[in-house]
Structure formats: structure tokens, C-alpha cells
Amino acid sequence: MKVGFTGTRAGLSVVQRKSLVRLINTIRGEVTEAHHGDCVGADVEFHDICLVREILIVIHPPLQPFQRACCVGYDFIREPKDYFDRDMDIVDETDLLIACPKTSTPVPHSGTWLTAGYARDTG
């Protein structure tokens, strides 16, 4: 199973991190790839969780470098794209999307919420 991830640039909350680690540990044997957007914050934490578990990592970097994390230890890297386009690629290339937004309710213009909504809409 290919797993995609989207999360806030503010990083994971303690509860989100514990839940994410528990989820990845549960599905670890089924995960063939982990995709993320290589931004500061939650993407870095997801990257590190997958890296330690030796899960193949695919990065979808943003075109704009100021929020890019430049994670190391990935297996594949896609061509940099605008945030919206690369977020859609993460959804389109994976079977499951894990979303860790900053808020518990949708926020207009939030990349995390837009990505989660696109994943929900496309099944």
C-alpha cells in the first residue's frame, strides 16, 4: 500500500505524533511507499518516522524553497511543483492519505485541509 501524508507546517501535536506512530506501526508491513511534500513541520516528522522504520520514501517538493525542509534519506524525489499541484500528486499516487491538520475543523485556504478534501472527493 502506498501512503500519502499531509500536515501542518507548525508540526504535529503530541496527540497527533503518538497517533501517527501507532498507525504507521500498525500498517507498517503493508506499506510499500510513503509520500510527503517535504515541507517544514509535520512532513519532517512523518519522514523521520518512516525513515526509522525503513519504509521507502517518495518526496514531492514544493516549487517555492522557503518552506522546503530538504529531508535527507529519501528513495525518490519528484519534480518540484506548486503546492496545490504537488499535493494533488501525493493523493493521486497513493492508496491512503493521512492528514494531520493544525485545527479540528476545516480552514479555508489551508493546504492540509484542501489536500484532505481532494482525497475524500476522489475516494
PEJOJO-V445070 format. One record per backbone hydrogen bond with DSSP energy under -0.5 kcal/mol. CO is the residue of the C=O (numbers start at 1). NH is the residue of the N-H. E is the energy in kcal/mol with one decimal. If there is no record, write none. Layout:
BEGIN
CO&NH&E  CO&NH&E
END
This chain:
BEGIN
1&3&-0.5  1&32&-2.9  1&33&-1.2  2&95&-2.8  2&96&-1.5  3&35&-3.1  4&98&-2.7  6&100&-2.6  8&11&-1.5  8&42&-2.6  13&17&-2.7  14&18&-2.3  15&19&-2.4  16&20&-2.9  17&21&-2.6  18&22&-2.2  19&23&-2.6  20&24&-2.9  21&25&-2.5  22&26&-1.8  23&27&-2.3  24&28&-1.2  27&30&-2.2  27&31&-1.1  28&31&-0.7  33&3&-2.9  34&58&-3.0  35&5&-1.5  36&60&-2.7  38&69&-2.7  38&70&-0.7  39&44&-0.6  41&44&-0.7  41&45&-1.4  42&46&-2.7  43&47&-2.7  44&48&-2.5  45&49&-2.1  46&50&-2.3  47&51&-2.9  48&52&-2.2  49&53&-1.0  50&55&-2.4  51&54&-1.5  56&34&-2.4  57&75&-2.5  57&76&-2.0  58&36&-1.8  59&61&-0.5  59&78&-3.0  61&81&-1.8  63&65&-0.6  64&67&-0.8  65&68&-1.2  67&40&-2.4  76&59&-2.6  81&63&-2.2  82&86&-2.6  83&87&-2.4  84&88&-2.0  85&89&-1.9  86&90&-2.1  87&91&-1.8  88&92&-3.0  89&93&-2.1  91&94&-1.3  96&4&-3.5  97&99&-0.5  98&6&-2.2  100&8&-1.6  107&110&-1.8  109&111&-0.5  110&114&-2.7  111&115&-2.4  112&116&-2.3  113&117&-2.4  114&118&-2.3  115&119&-2.3  116&120&-2.4  117&121&-2.7  118&122&-2.0  119&123&-0.7  120&123&-0.7
END
